[in-house]
Amino acid sequence: MKKNTRFIKGVIATAAKEETVMPWTRGARRAAFIAKRNGSDQDRKSA
């Protein structure tokens, strides 16, 4: 059991350090994606 507990603690510590950026988070990247999406929607409507 001791190995398993130490392993789980290590996994939890690593996951807590991780800072993955999700696509749906707010910010410049999201705004750029929405602008690109809206631009392509208008191109399809005008065609």
BELJO-V359669 format. One line per field, one symbol per residue. burial: b if it has 16 or more other C-alpha atoms within 10 Angstrom, else e. A space follows every 10 residues. Layout:
burial->???
This chain:
burial->eeeeeeeeee eeeeeeeeee eeeeeeeeee eeeeeeeeee eeeeeee
